[in-house]
């Protein structure tokens, strides 16, 4: 055993009970197997409550490898073997290692039991879990290991059955069940719990970090690395179990399971959140929904928190427009559309969306529903834009965008399905608010004409368009639309009347910018995301020039609102569906 340096207490000395800020800490029994060490002065706990024994080095003599994803496996196994590490493995992993010419012991040799029950039972055995969980400096544990022939396992390398990928490819119930890993999470949790002695690796990205430490510390890992890997291991099994539980909830149509968990994999750390004093990071969930989390970024600076939030809002909105039917463009600023339009092509749709509110569009996010072409690309780079997101782009369009180095271009590979089920979650103090995604689509709604006058075909077309957009604008929402383009958008006001007036004011500004004789709200239609509780909100829209209204209906004062519409010759359609977006 290596002794202390610099006149420190003898290593074998046990620390007395330490009382620090109300915490009682007791040192464990003397450690064996150290290559090097630091001692801890009484009361010296770091901000996380851990003692600063960051150089507690544990030599790796035996490793157990059992991986579904074999990326980098052979190179890693060779490097371990070069360090004199004994390799133990299972099933296909053992075969792959052996095929590479490396000496490997099958786990069945360790346990004395063959794999059985189609591989369901192979590592759930005291020879495995005892090797992972035994505290090396605990005399009773050491005695049990000696008595039962349990050898220590110093490094565990496990990545889990691909449950998430199996679900994603649309596999049936039984196949999904068979891809629920049991032994893997059990071993991972065991090794992570005993991180004082055992290092655990759950993905290939960490192979190099382990090899670097083995090289730096004469075949040993540090406590700092083991703790980091342990934390990651628990997060991985938590995300895995969350994916399984949420899948089960869908299968059983359980709207409110007794426990709800969400997990994700880090996409990128962010410089900060909405504001510089807030930390932030971006995670991918198991859901492979086309959008900002799955898109390929071709160029431009790294996305910020607000970029990601706004890009998601833009792409979810443009996903409402079937590319087989029409080209469409959405311009978003601060998570709200400031211009949306259809057109025969993307360039036209963009120009019409921009005309709605060119001031707000500056520095915005642009989403299109078709392959970005050269004409559209040339039009878009005419003003400063933060992000463009599209299903795809032509090579010519990519080259044009490349002339704006800081402009981010994201290709999502497809459009999000607006009808697809899903979950949204929001934290509140001490809780999580979880709800189903708003997957109501206006084409599926049973529209009811509430007024004496029915809308014309052109009005009805615009009404549906406006209500489609209203779904993606912060409540209280008012959308003025004409000829399948927004001409005024009022978002997020405390009063629906104010939203109507703001939208009309923006239309006046746009008319001045375009040198029009009158605002485009004249002869437009209007959509409201929720019912008009009083007639005043609708009357403000009529005053702005609207000739037809679409709204959910359902107010106790519907009769009053209908009467006011009839008095002004306005057509009004009820959807029966509300689109609150708080």
FIVOTI-731824 format. One record per residue (C-alpha): x, z, y. Coordinates in steps of 0.2 Angstrom, whole numbers, plus 5000, padded with zeros to 4 digits. Example, Ala and Ser with C-alpha at 12.3 -4.5 7.8 and 13.67 -1.06 7.14 Angstrom:
REC   east     up   north
REC   5062   5039    4978
REC   5068   5036    4995
END
This chain:
REC   east     up   north
REC   5000   5000    5000
REC   5006   4996    5017
REC   5010   5010    5028
REC   5006   5013    5047
REC   5017   5007    5061
REC   5021   5014    5077
REC   5019   5032    5073
REC   5000   5031    5069
REC   4992   5043    5057
REC   4995   5040    5039
REC   4984   5026    5033
REC   4976   5037    5020
REC   4969   5050    5032
REC   4951   5050    5033
REC   4943   5051    5051
REC   4931   5066    5054
REC   4914   5063    5060
REC   4914   5054    5077
REC   4900   5057    5089
REC   4899   5043    5102
REC   4884   5041    5113
REC   4873   5049    5101
REC   4880   5039    5086
REC   4888   5048    5071
REC   4901   5037    5063
REC   4911   5042    5047
REC   4926   5032    5041
REC   4925   5025    5024
REC   4937   5030    5010
REC   4955   5023    5011
REC   4956   5004    5010
REC   4965   4996    4996
REC   4971   4978    4996
REC   4975   4977    5014
REC   4989   4965    5019
REC   4989   4973    5037
REC   4978   4984    5047
REC   4974   4993    5063
REC   4968   5011    5065
REC   4953   5017    5075
REC   4955   5030    5088
REC   4940   5043    5088
REC   4926   5037    5099
REC   4933   5019    5100
REC   4918   5008    5096
REC   4915   4991    5104
REC   4900   4986    5114
REC   4892   4981    5097
REC   4895   4998    5089
REC   4908   4991    5078
REC   4925   4999    5076
REC   4939   4987    5083
REC   4948   4985    5066
REC   4949   4967    5068
REC   4965   4964    5058
REC   4959   4972    5042
REC   4965   4958    5031
REC   4959   4955    5013
REC   4969   4944    5002
REC   4958   4931    4993
REC   4962   4931    4974
REC   4946   4924    4967
REC   4933   4912    4974
REC   4916   4908    4968
REC   4910   4890    4973
REC   4892   4884    4970
REC   4887   4871    4982
REC   4873   4858    4983
REC   4881   4848    4997
REC   4898   4844    4991
REC   4905   4837    5007
REC   4923   4843    5009
REC   4922   4853    4993
REC   4937   4845    4983
REC   4949   4846    4998
REC   4944   4864    5001
REC   4946   4868    4982
REC   4963   4860    4982
REC   4968   4870    4997
REC   4962   4886    4989
REC   4971   4882    4973
REC   4987   4879    4983
REC   4985   4897    4989
REC   4985   4904    4972
REC   4966   4907    4972
REC   4957   4908    4955
REC   4942   4896    4956
REC   4925   4900    4948
REC   4911   4889    4949
REC   4894   4883    4942
REC   4886   4867    4935
REC   4889   4852    4945
REC   4901   4860    4957
REC   4912   4866    4942
REC   4911   4848    4935
REC   4916   4840    4952
REC   4931   4852    4954
REC   4937   4850    4936
REC   4935   4831    4938
REC   4948   4832    4953
REC   4960   4839    4941
REC   4959   4857    4946
REC   4958   4872    4935
REC   4941   4880    4937
REC   4932   4894    4927
REC   4913   4891    4924
REC   4903   4906    4929
REC   4896   4907    4911
REC   4914   4912    4906
REC   4912   4926    4918
REC   4895   4932    4913
REC   4895   4928    4895
REC   4879   4920    4897
REC   4875   4901    4898
REC   4865   4893    4912
REC   4847   4894    4906
REC   4829   4890    4911
REC   4834   4873    4919
REC   4848   4882    4929
REC   4836   4895    4937
REC   4847   4909    4929
REC   4866   4907    4930
REC   4873   4919    4943
REC   4860   4933    4943
REC   4872   4945    4933
REC   4882   4961    4936
REC   4898   4951    4933
REC   4894   4941    4948
REC   4885   4953    4960
REC   4897   4967    4955
REC   4911   4957    4960
REC   4903   4953    4977
REC   4896   4970    4981
REC   4910   4982    4974
REC   4918   4992    4989
REC   4936   4990    4985
REC   4942   5007    4991
REC   4928   5016    4983
REC   4934   5025    4967
REC   4917   5026    4959
REC   4915   5007    4962
REC   4932   5004    4955
REC   4929   5014    4940
REC   4912   5004    4936
REC   4922   4988    4938
REC   4935   4994    4926
REC   4922   5000    4914
REC   4912   4985    4913
REC   4925   4972    4915
REC   4920   4966    4933
REC   4933   4956    4942
REC   4932   4956    4961
REC   4926   4940    4970
REC   4934   4939    4987
REC   4927   4923    4994
REC   4910   4916    4991
REC   4906   4898    4995
REC   4887   4893    4993
REC   4876   4881    5002
REC   4858   4881    4997
REC   4847   4869    4987
REC   4840   4856    4999
REC   4823   4863    5002
REC   4821   4857    5019
REC   4826   4840    5015
REC   4815   4839    5000
REC   4800   4844    5011
REC   4805   4831    5024
REC   4805   4817    5011
REC   4787   4821    5007
REC   4790   4827    4989
REC   4776   4835    4979
REC   4772   4853    4977
REC   4782   4856    4961
REC   4797   4847    4967
REC   4798   4858    4983
REC   4796   4873    4972
REC   4810   4868    4961
REC   4821   4866    4977
REC   4819   4884    4982
REC   4836   4892    4979
REC   4836   4910    4972
REC   4853   4914    4966
REC   4861   4907    4981
REC   4853   4918    4994
REC   4855   4933    4983
REC   4874   4930    4982
REC   4875   4925    5000
REC   4866   4942    5005
REC   4877   4952    4994
REC   4893   4945    5000
REC   4888   4946    5018
REC   4883   4964    5016
REC   4901   4968    5008
REC   4910   4958    5022
REC   4923   4972    5024
REC   4930   4965    5008
REC   4922   4948    5005
REC   4921   4932    5015
REC   4906   4921    5013
REC   4904   4903    5018
REC   4887   4894    5019
REC   4892   4877    5026
REC   4907   4865    5025
REC   4910   4867    5044
REC   4918   4883    5041
REC   4930   4878    5027
REC   4944   4874    5040
REC   4942   4891    5048
REC   4945   4900    5031
REC   4960   4889    5027
REC   4968   4892    5044
REC   4967   4911    5041
REC   4973   4910    5024
REC   4988   4900    5031
REC   4991   4912    5045
REC   4989   4928    5035
REC   4998   4925    5019
REC   4982   4921    5009
REC   4971   4934    5018
REC   4955   4934    5029
REC   4953   4945    5044
REC   4938   4957    5047
REC   4934   4947    5063
REC   4931   4931    5053
REC   4922   4939    5039
REC   4910   4947    5051
REC   4907   4931    5060
REC   4904   4922    5043
REC   4892   4936    5037
REC   4881   4935    5053
REC   4880   4916    5050
REC   4876   4919    5032
REC   4861   4930    5036
REC   4855   4918    5049
REC   4856   4904    5037
REC   4846   4913    5023
REC   4833   4919    5037
REC   4831   4901    5042
REC   4829   4895    5024
REC   4816   4908    5020
REC   4807   4904    5036
REC   4806   4885    5031
REC   4799   4890    5014
REC   4786   4903    5021
REC   4780   4890    5034
REC   4779   4877    5021
REC   4768   4888    5010
REC   4757   4892    5025
REC   4753   4874    5027
REC   4750   4871    5008
REC   4738   4886    5008
REC   4730   4882    5025
REC   4734   4899    5031
REC   4732   4899    5050
REC   4739   4916    5053
REC   4751   4922    5040
REC   4755   4941    5040
REC   4773   4937    5044
REC   4779   4922    5054
REC   4797   4917    5056
REC   4806   4902    5064
REC   4823   4896    5060
REC   4834   4882    5067
REC   4852   4875    5066
REC   4863   4875    5082
REC   4863   4857    5089
REC   4873   4863    5105
REC   4878   4877    5115
REC   4872   4875    5133
REC   4881   4880    5149
REC   4866   4890    5154
REC   4847   4890    5153
REC   4835   4886    5167
REC   4846   4895    5179
REC   4865   4899    5179
REC   4862   4917    5175
REC   4853   4914    5159
REC   4862   4910    5143
REC   4855   4896    5132
REC   4857   4885    5116
REC   4848   4871    5108
REC   4842   4872    5089
REC   4835   4860    5077
REC   4820   4865    5066
REC   4817   4858    5049
REC   4804   4847    5057
REC   4811   4829    5058
REC   4800   4824    5073
REC   4807   4809    5083
REC   4812   4816    5099
REC   4826   4824    5109
REC   4831   4835    5094
REC   4834   4821    5082
REC   4839   4807    5095
REC   4856   4799    5095
REC   4865   4800    5112
REC   4875   4785    5116
REC   4882   4789    5132
REC   4882   4801    5147
REC   4885   4819    5150
REC   4879   4833    5139
REC   4861   4837    5141
REC   4856   4853    5150
REC   4843   4865    5146
REC   4831   4857    5158
REC   4836   4839    5153
REC   4831   4844    5135
REC   4814   4852    5141
REC   4810   4837    5152
REC   4815   4824    5139
REC   4804   4832    5126
REC   4789   4832    5138
REC   4792   4813    5142
REC   4794   4807    5124
REC   4779   4817    5118
REC   4769   4809    5132
REC   4775   4791    5129
REC   4771   4794    5110
REC   4753   4793    5114
REC   4754   4775    5118
REC   4754   4763    5102
REC   4768   4751    5105
REC   4759   4738    5095
REC   4745   4738    5108
REC   4755   4740    5124
REC   4771   4744    5132
REC   4771   4760    5141
REC   4783   4770    5152
REC   4782   4789    5157
REC   4793   4796    5171
REC   4794   4815    5170
REC   4801   4828    5183
REC   4801   4846    5180
REC   4791   4844    5163
REC   4777   4835    5172
REC   4774   4817    5172
REC   4775   4810    5190
REC   4771   4792    5184
REC   4764   4784    5168
REC   4759   4766    5166
REC   4755   4753    5153
REC   4760   4735    5155
REC   4764   4719    5146
REC   4782   4723    5145
REC   4793   4738    5148
REC   4799   4732    5165
REC   4782   4730    5172
REC   4776   4747    5165
REC   4791   4755    5173
REC   4788   4747    5190
REC   4770   4753    5189
REC   4774   4771    5184
REC   4787   4772    5198
REC   4774   4766    5211
REC   4764   4782    5207
REC   4777   4794    5215
REC   4794   4786    5218
REC   4800   4802    5228
REC   4797   4813    5213
REC   4804   4800    5201
REC   4822   4802    5209
REC   4833   4811    5196
REC   4819   4811    5183
REC   4818   4807    5165
REC   4811   4790    5159
REC   4803   4788    5142
REC   4798   4771    5135
REC   4788   4767    5119
REC   4797   4751    5114
REC   4815   4745    5111
REC   4823   4746    5128
REC   4827   4728    5134
REC   4839   4721    5147
REC   4825   4718    5160
REC   4819   4736    5159
REC   4837   4743    5159
REC   4841   4733    5175
REC   4825   4740    5183
REC   4828   4758    5178
REC   4846   4759    5185
REC   4839   4755    5202
REC   4837   4773    5206
REC   4846   4789    5201
REC   4839   4794    5184
REC   4845   4809    5172
REC   4840   4803    5155
REC   4832   4787    5147
REC   4824   4790    5129
REC   4818   4776    5119
REC   4815   4772    5100
REC   4829   4759    5101
REC   4839   4748    5113
REC   4846   4730    5113
REC   4864   4728    5114
REC   4862   4720    5131
REC   4852   4735    5138
REC   4865   4747    5131
REC   4879   4737    5140
REC   4869   4738    5157
REC   4866   4756    5155
REC   4884   4759    5152
REC   4887   4754    5170
REC   4880   4771    5174
REC   4892   4783    5165
REC   4883   4799    5169
REC   4866   4792    5164
REC   4861   4798    5147
REC   4854   4786    5134
REC   4845   4793    5119
REC   4838   4783    5105
REC   4826   4792    5094
REC   4823   4779    5080
REC   4804   4781    5081
REC   4790   4788    5091
REC   4782   4805    5088
REC   4765   4805    5080
REC   4752   4812    5092
REC   4740   4816    5078
REC   4753   4826    5067
REC   4751   4844    5063
REC   4764   4856    5069
REC   4767   4873    5078
REC   4772   4878    5095
REC   4779   4896    5099
REC   4782   4906    5115
REC   4789   4923    5116
REC   4780   4936    5126
REC   4786   4954    5128
REC   4787   4961    5110
REC   4778   4947    5102
REC   4777   4928    5098
REC   4762   4917    5103
REC   4760   4904    5089
REC   4748   4890    5089
REC   4745   4873    5082
REC   4752   4858    5091
REC   4739   4849    5103
REC   4736   4834    5092
REC   4719   4829    5099
REC   4719   4811    5103
REC   4706   4803    5115
REC   4702   4789    5103
REC   4696   4801    5090
REC   4685   4810    5102
REC   4666   4808    5102
REC   4664   4803    5121
REC   4647   4807    5128
REC   4640   4799    5144
REC   4633   4814    5154
REC   4627   4804    5170
REC   4614   4792    5174
REC   4627   4778    5176
REC   4638   4774    5162
REC   4656   4769    5165
REC   4660   4750    5165
REC   4672   4744    5152
REC   4686   4744    5164
REC   4682   4761    5170
REC   4681   4767    5152
REC   4698   4760    5148
REC   4705   4769    5163
REC   4696   4785    5159
REC   4704   4785    5141
REC   4721   4782    5149
REC   4719   4796    5161
REC   4714   4808    5149
REC   4728   4803    5137
REC   4740   4808    5151
REC   4731   4824    5156
REC   4735   4831    5139
REC   4754   4831    5145
REC   4752   4838    5163
REC   4752   4857    5167
REC   4735   4864    5170
REC   4725   4864    5181
REC   4727   4845    5179
REC   4719   4831    5189
REC   4724   4813    5185
REC   4719   4798    5196
REC   4721   4781    5187
REC   4718   4763    5190
REC   4722   4748    5180
REC   4730   4758    5166
REC   4742   4767    5178
REC   4742   4784    5186
REC   4740   4783    5205
REC   4740   4802    5209
REC   4744   4817    5198
REC   4740   4835    5202
REC   4748   4848    5191
REC   4749   4866    5188
REC   4739   4873    5203
REC   4730   4889    5203
REC   4714   4879    5208
REC   4708   4863    5201
REC   4702   4858    5219
REC   4720   4860    5225
REC   4726   4849    5211
REC   4714   4836    5216
REC   4719   4837    5234
REC   4738   4836    5230
REC   4735   4821    5219
REC   4726   4812    5233
REC   4739   4817    5245
REC   4753   4810    5234
REC   4742   4794    5232
REC   4742   4793    5251
REC   4761   4795    5252
REC   4763   4781    5238
REC   4752   4769    5248
REC   4763   4772    5264
REC   4778   4769    5254
REC   4771   4753    5246
REC   4763   4748    5263
REC   4746   4747    5256
REC   4731   4747    5267
REC   4723   4761    5257
REC   4728   4773    5243
REC   4725   4767    5225
REC   4714   4782    5222
REC   4700   4771    5231
REC   4691   4763    5216
REC   4701   4774    5203
REC   4695   4785    5189
REC   4699   4803    5187
REC   4703   4815    5172
REC   4702   4833    5172
REC   4711   4843    5157
REC   4697   4856    5158
REC   4679   4857    5164
REC   4675   4858    5182
REC   4668   4876    5185
REC   4660   4870    5201
REC   4656   4854    5209
REC   4669   4856    5222
REC   4683   4850    5212
REC   4674   4834    5207
REC   4668   4831    5225
REC   4686   4832    5231
REC   4690   4818    5218
REC   4675   4808    5224
REC   4681   4810    5242
REC   4698   4803    5237
REC   4689   4787    5230
REC   4686   4790    5212
REC   4671   4781    5204
REC   4671   4789    5187
REC   4676   4805    5179
REC   4681   4811    5162
REC   4682   4829    5158
REC   4679   4841    5143
REC   4662   4848    5149
REC   4656   4864    5143
REC   4654   4874    5159
REC   4639   4885    5162
REC   4637   4874    5178
REC   4638   4857    5170
REC   4621   4853    5176
REC   4626   4856    5194
REC   4641   4845    5192
REC   4631   4831    5183
REC   4619   4832    5197
REC   4632   4830    5210
REC   4639   4815    5201
REC   4622   4807    5200
REC   4620   4809    5218
REC   4636   4800    5222
REC   4633   4786    5209
REC   4648   4792    5199
REC   4649   4789    5180
REC   4654   4805    5170
REC   4660   4806    5152
REC   4662   4822    5142
REC   4675   4823    5129
REC   4671   4840    5121
REC   4690   4843    5120
REC   4700   4853    5132
REC   4719   4850    5135
REC   4725   4866    5143
REC   4744   4866    5145
REC   4750   4882    5152
END
